[in-house]
Each structure stands twice: as structure tokens, then as C-alpha cells.
């Protein structure tokens, strides 16, 4: 036991010394230094004179002997570690949110607002397309979009997730308004930037579409029709109700499984929860809480259902990618992270 106390005291002193050096180098805050000092001091006192802690241990009926004091020390150590873990997690969440908001703000500032000011007045459907290294495909997607639907001007907006292949330039050349993010953060964050821009452009309906050519822009009228007719607030394009070219058996099974899971959790039948081809009424979109930076395709539909929006599905066609490289991770990793995104969104 004496050896354990000596080692514990020595480690505490060493950690405090490291904390002092890091504080002098401005690597940690004064608060973190004080917390480290308090914990180190408690460990050193415990190593030198453990009897001083007997009144505290006695409050919890940990009497000396039979290793009870050691049990008490371990218990209190776990409590302190848990409190520190909660604090670190809270700081990490706060920093993550700050970075996310900064990137979103910089992305909006980089948007083609001057070109947007030249848009003719009138009702608008804004089509948002997050894109990363899609220079080979994005132009054809933009050019295939109808210019107007039932008197609504169709405005393509591409959010370039810091591509390295000239995606932004290709999108502008095809006629899209573009915002380029300063760093790559994922399709979900790019989509949020696009949604915010669409609302600022006065969109009445906001559509999301992939930039890789898997979704068919010619089917936009079918996608927005239920909203235009007043039958829906959110429309999900479903390959299961329409047609598709299968990528892999695992992905195909995954679409069925995750759609079944969301149906079970929300109580409304969904056939294609992983579809990124969807349309949302602007008033509904403003109510949704969107946080997923990646594995985001289920989030908007689940959020719409959580907010009791009228959600319908329409048949659409999904093709396999004609060029470029898929950005999706391997199937098992994708499935695991997609599952977490569904559960996290449902638990809000």
C-alpha cells in the first residue's frame, strides 16, 4: 500500500508540473490549471496523510481496514473522472458548434449574392445541391433542370464543400449560383448552408438534389407537385416506389432496413429514408432542427415527421453514378453511422 501511495503522489506532482508548463505555453486555460492543481494536491495529501480523509470516508460508512479506504478512494476517483469527462464533452460540443457556425457563416458570405440580386422577381423554387469533387457531373445536373414549374422560377444553388477539382467553376458555368465552403465539413453542413441561402432568396419550396447525376432533374415537377397542390409540406422521392439501378446488395438491403426502422420509430410508413432527393415547403423548413454534418439524408424527413408536417413520398428514378468517385464510406461503416444519425435525430 505504501508503494501505491508513493507512486500516486509522484504521478500527481508530475501531472501538475506538466500542467504548469502547458499553461505557460498558453496550451491550457488558468481554470484547467487550477482544476489540475486541486486534484494533484488532493492526491498528494492522500498519499502522505490518508487519515485526514477519514471524516469524509466516514460519511459514506467507509471505515479503515479490509481495503475499504482504497475502495472509497477508487469510488471518489471515478466520480471526479466522470465529472471531468462531462466537462470535456461539454467543451468539445461547444467548440464543435462554434466551428460549425463559423463555417456556415463563411459559406454564406462566399455565396454569389451579386448574381442572385439579378434574379427576376417572382415565386421561386430553389434547388440546393451539396457537391464535393463533382466537376464531372454537376454541370449536366444543373443544365437538365427545368427553368420553371407552374409559374415558379427554378433557381439552382450549388454548395461546394471545398472541392479540389473545379466543381464551383463548373457549376457557375452551367448557370448555378454557388457558395464555396472554406473547409470540407460534409454534405449535411453544406445542405444547411444551402437551405439558409434558399430561404434568404425568398424560396417558397426548397429542393435538395445530389450533384453526382443519380437523381433526375427532369423529375422535379413530380417531386414538388404535392406541395404545389397543397397536399404536403415535405415530399420524399422514393426509388422503391419508382425505379433504380442497384449499387450493391448490401446497400439495397440497408435502404429497406433503415426505412423500416424509421417507420417503426415515427409511426408513418417511409419506403426510402436514405433518399437525398426531396422537396420541403419553406415554412416547414424553418421549423426543422438540422445538426448532422454527415450521414444526413434521413434527418430532414425525420425532423419533418417530428414536427407533424404532412409527409408524402413520390416515385422517382435513381441511376448509378456515371462519372467521378463515390464519397460514401464502406457499407458497414456507413450503416453504423447512418443508424446513429437516425436514432440521434429521433431522440431530440
N, C-alpha and C positions, 0 to 999 in steps of 0.2 A: 504493500500500500504506500509506503514511503517513497519508493521509486516512482510510482504513478504520480504522486503529488509533485515530486521534483520535475518530472517530465512535463506535467501540466503547467507548472509555474514558468518553466523555461520557454515553452511554446507561447504562452500568453505574452511574456516580455518580448519575444521575437516578433510576434504579430503586431504588437504595439509599436515597436521600432520601425517596422515596415510601413505602418500607417502614418507615422510621423514623416518619414521620407516621402511618401506619396503625397501627403498634404503639402509639403514644402514645394513639391514639383507641380502643385495645382491639379493633381490627378484625382483627388477626392475632396469633398467639402469638409468644412470645420465640423458640421454636425456628424458626419461619418467618423471623423477622428475622435470626437467626444464619445460616441457610442462604443468605438473600439477601446478607448481608454477605460470606460466604465466596466466593460466586460473583462478586459485584461486585469484590471485592479481586483475585481471580484474573484477571478481565478487565482491570482497570486495570494490574496488573503486566505482563500480556501486552502491553498497548498501549504501556507505557513502556519495558520491557526484555524483549523477546521472547526474547533469548538465554538468559535464566535458565531457560527451559523446554526448552532443547536437550537436557539429560541425559534428561529424561522422553521427549522425542520420539525420542531415540536408542535407547531401549529397544525401540521398535517399528520401528526402521530408517527413521525419517523424518529424513533428512539435510537440512541447509539447501540451498536452491536448487531451481529448477524448480517452485516453488509447493508443495513437499512440506510445508513448515511450515504453510501455510494448510490443506492437506488434513488434517493432523494435528489442527489446531485444530477444524476442522469435525467430524471424527470424534469427538473427545472431547466436543464440544458436544452432538452427537446422543446420546452415551451418557448425559451428565448430564441432558439433557432427557427421555430415556426413563425414567431413574431417578425424576425428579421426577413424571413422568406416572403411573408406577406408585404412587408415594406418594399423589398426589392422588386417584387412583382408589380406593385402599385407604381413605383417609379418607372419601371420598364414600360408599363401600359401608357403612362403619361408621356414618356418620351416618344413612344411609337405613334401616339395620337398627334403629338406636335409635328413630327416628321411628316406624317400623312397629310395634315392640314397645310403644311408648308409646300409640299409637292403639289397638292391640289391647287393652291393659290398661285404658284408659279406657272402651273399648266394653264390655268385660266388667263393669266396675264399674257401668255405667249400665243393666245388664240388670234386668229385673223379678224380682229374686231373692225378694222378699216374696211375690209372686203364685206364683212357682214352688214355694215352700215349701208352698203349699196343694194342690199336685197330689196325687191319691190314690196310695198306694204300688202297686207292681206293675211288670211289664215294660213298657218304653216304646220306641216308635219316634218319634224326634224329627225333624221335617221342618223344615229350615233354608231360609229364603227371603231372599237378599240383595235389597234394594229401594232404588231411588233414584227419587224423584218418581213413585211408583206408587199414590197415594191413590185414583185412579180404578179400579184393578184389584185391589189386594191384598186387599180385603175379600171379594170374590167368590171368590178363590182359597182363602182360609182357610175360608170357610163351606162350600165344596164338599168339603173333606177329610173322609174317614170318621173317626168318633170312635175306632174301634178296629178292629184287624185281627187275627184269630185269637187274641184274648185280650191283644194288645199295645195299650196306650193310645197313641193318636196325639197328639203334642204339637207344635203349630205354633210355630215360633220365627222371628220376622222381625228381620233386622238392617238397620236404617235407615241408609243411607250418607249421612247428613246431608242428608236431603231438605228441600225448601223448600215442600212442598205439603200437609203434614199426613199423610204416609204412616204415621208411627208411631202417630198417634191413630186412623187408620182401621184399622190392623192390630189395635190393642188392642180397639177397638170390636167387631171380628169374633171376638175370643177368643184372639188370639195373644199369646204372651209376646214382649216387644220389647226390643231394645238399640239405642240410637241412638249412632252414632259422632260424635265431636266435630268431625271434618272429613271431607270426602269423599276417599276413597283408592282406590275401585274395588271391583268386585264380588268379586274374589279375596280381598282382605283381609277384607271383610265376611263372606265364606263361612268363612274361618279362624276368625273370632270366633265365628260360629255353631257351627262344629264343636267348638271348645273348650267352649262352653257346653253343647252336647248331651252331650258326654262327662261333664261335671260333673253333669248332670242324671241320669246313670246310663243313658243310652240304650244299648240293645243293637244297634239298627240306626239309622243316620243317613241321612236322605234329603235331597237338595238339589232345589229346585224354583224356577223363575222366578216372580217376583211379577207378571208382566205378563199372565198368563192364557193364554200359549201352551202350557204344559203342562197336562195334565188331571189334577186331583187325584183324580178318580174311578178313575184307573188305578194308584193307589198299591198296591193289593193285587197287581196283576200285577207291579209293579216289585220288591216285596220278597219275592215268593213263592220264587224260587230260594234266597234266603238262609234263609228260614224252613224250607225243605225240606232244608237242608244241602248244596245243590248248588253254592253260590257264596259268595264273600267280597265281591265287588263286582259290581253289576249296572248296566249302562248301558242307558238307554232309547233305542231307536233308531227314529227316524222312517222310516228307509229300510226297516226290517222291518215297520213299521206303515203309518201314513198321515200326510200332511202337506198343508198349504196352502202353495204355493210363494211365497216373498217376492220373489225375483228370480232370473234365470237364473245370474248370476254367483255368488250365494250358494249356489245349488244345485250348481253345478259345484265350488265351493270345498269343500263338505261331502264330495263324492266324492274330491276330490284329497287333502285332509288326512287323510281316513280311510285312503286308500291309502298315504300317506306313513307314518302310524303303524303300519300293518300291516307295511310294509317294514322299519321300524326295530325293531319289537318281535317280529316273527315270529308274531304272533297276529292273526287277522282281526278288524278293527274296521270297522263299517259307518257309524257316526255319532259321530266323535270330538268334534264340536262340541256335542253334546247336554249340556245342563246338568241334565237330569233323570236322577238316578242314586241308587242306594242302596248303602251300604257297611256291612259288619259293623264294630262298634265296635273290636274287637281289631285289625282290619286298618287302620282309620283312624289309630290311634295310631302306627303304624309309618311312615306316609307323611310325606315332606318336602314341604311346600307353601310356595311362596315367591311365586308370581305374584299381583300385585295386580290386574292387568288381563289380558285375553286368557287367562283361567284355565281355561276349560271343558275343555281337554284334559289338564290337569295331573293331576287325581286318577286318571283311568283309566290314564295312562302310568305314574304312580307305583305304582299297584296292580300293573300288569304287571311293573314293575321289581322289585317285592318278591315276585314269584311267587305273587301271590294268584290264586285261581280267579275269573276274569272271564268273565261271560256277558252277552249282550245279549238284550233282550226287545222285542217290538214295542210302540210307544206312538204316540199321536197328537199331532202338533204343529199348532196353529192359528196364524193370523196374529194380531197384536195387535189387540184390539178397541177400545182407548182409550189415551190418552196418547201419548207420543213415544218412539221408539226411541233408546237411548243409544249404539248401536253407531256407530263412525265409518264413513266411506265404504269401499266394498268393497275397493279396492286397498290402502288403509292398513290396514284390518282384516286382510286376507290376509297382508300382510307381517309385521305384529306377531304374528299367530297362528302363522305359520311359525317366528318366532324363539322363541316360547314353547315350541313342540313340541321344537325342537332343544335349547334350554337344559335342558328337563326331561329329555330322553333322555340328555344328556351328563353328568348328575350322577354 
